[in-house]
């Protein structure tokens, strides 16, 4: 299982720019953007798409997130998925972000497109810009 996760991470690292990113990362970021926009239907669709392209390590995490009863449940399940995604080298065109207030002030990471502003998937519009970019 770890070997397959490692292969996924190599696939992400091999991509030089955002338009060359593997489908799994593209679906993950689509879910991140939908959660930041408070769009539950789009988040679920992106997560279901991720299930189809995910490694065996990511698949159950994406399935759990996609099956969340409401946007809060999807956001809670998005954290372990994000923790797995961030283990890999993040390709050019993407950045690691962190919100210290997410998960009851325990903090949570996510990967998003490299853009000037944070788009927080854990709070959406209520705290859209809460967070920092990590190096």
N, C-alpha and C positions, 0 to 999 in steps of 0.2 A: 504494500500500500504506500509506504514511504517512497519507494522507487517511482511509482506512478506520479506521486505528488512532485517529486524531483523533476520528472520529465515535463510536467506542466510548467514548472518554474523555469526550466531551460527554454521552453517554447516562448515564454514571455520575454526572457532575457535576450533571445535571438532577434527579437523584433526591434528595429532601429527607430521607428516612428509610430505615431498613433494610427496612421492609416495602414500600418503593417501589423497591428496588434492582433493576437489570436482571437478567434470568435468568443472564447470564454471571457476574456477580459473586456471585450466590447459589450457583451451582455451584462457583465457585472457592473460596468460603468453606466450603462443605460438604466439599471436598477437604482444605482446610487443617485443619478440625476432625477429619476422619477420620485424617489423618496424625498429628495431635497425640495422638489416641487409639490409635495403632498399629494402625489398622484398614485393612489393605491393600485388602480387597474393597470397602469403602465408598469409599475414596479413588479407586480405579479407576472405580467407578460414577459418582461425582461428576465425575471428569475426562472420562469418556465423555459425560456429559450436557453438560459444558462444550463439548466439541467440537461438539455440535449447535447451540449458541447463540453460539459465539464468533465474533469478527470474523476476517477472513482473517489478521490478524497473530497473534492468539492461538491460532487453530486448530492450527497445526503444533506449537506449544509444548505445548498440552494433549494432542495425540495422542501426542507423545513421552513425556510424563509418564504417561499412561494405559497405555502399552505397556511400562512398566518391568518388568523380570524379577522384581524383589522390592521390598520397601519401601525399601531403600537406594537403588535405582535410581530409584524414583518420587520420592523426596526430592531426589535430585540434580537431576532434571529439573524439579522444582517451583520451583527457584530462578530460572531464566530466565523462567518463566511469571510468577512473582511480580514480577520486575523490570519486566516489561511492564505488569502490572496497576497497579503503584505509580506509573507515569508519569502517571496521571490524577488528577483531584481526587477524593479519597476522600469519599464521601457521608456525611452524618450517620448515626450508628449504627455506623460502622466506623472503625477506627484502623489506622495503620501501626505495625508492630512490627519490632524488629531484634534479632538474636542475634549478638554478636560472635564466638562460638565456632563457628558453623555454617560449613560448607564449608571445613573444615580451618583454622579460625581466620581465614578471610578475611572472614567475616560474611555475613549474608543477611537480607533484609527479607521481610515478608509482610504481607498485609492480613487482619485478623480483625474479628469483631464487637467493638463497644465494650463491654467487660466489665472487671471489676476486675482480672482476672489474665491474664497471658500464657498462651497455649496454643501452645507451640512445635511447629510441624509438622516441623522438621528433626531433632529428637531424640525426640519423643514422650515416653513415660513416663520414660525415663532422665534427661531434663533438661527436663521439661515447662514449668517456670517460668523457664527461662533466657531472658533477653531484657529489653528495655525498650520502652516505647511512645515513638514519635517524634512530633514535632509538625510 
